[in-house]
């Protein structure tokens, strides 16, 4: 568990791909799309989140539990760059994508851990309007 508390973003990505082979294929596709440049880890976890939000119902219950436990570990990482990337990349993309399909959003919402829910709730309730003087 201590290793998960200090999980790096690259470590999270490797663990994600190792435990869920379909994301190896997605990572390869995303890397090819960015060639000859290298895709950033942030964009890669964002693509994982978007795919997960759309395909959540294609995972069995055990896979869903493992997925969301790993996501929660990433959100709770003591490595601030990792926890921030998982929250602002993976979670936001997953929620945005699943929001388009109410039954998928309900499933995603029911599977998230407490820190993931806390972040998503704050993000969804945030006021993104700008004061009149900044226009």
Secondary structure, DSSP 8 states (H G I E B T S, - for coil): -HHHHT--HHHHHHHHHHH-THHHHHHHHHHHHHTTS---HHHHHHHHHHHHHHHGGGS-HHHHHHHHHHHHHHHT-SSHHHHHHIIIIIIHHHHHHHTTSHHHHHHHHHH--HHHHHHHHHHHH------GGG-
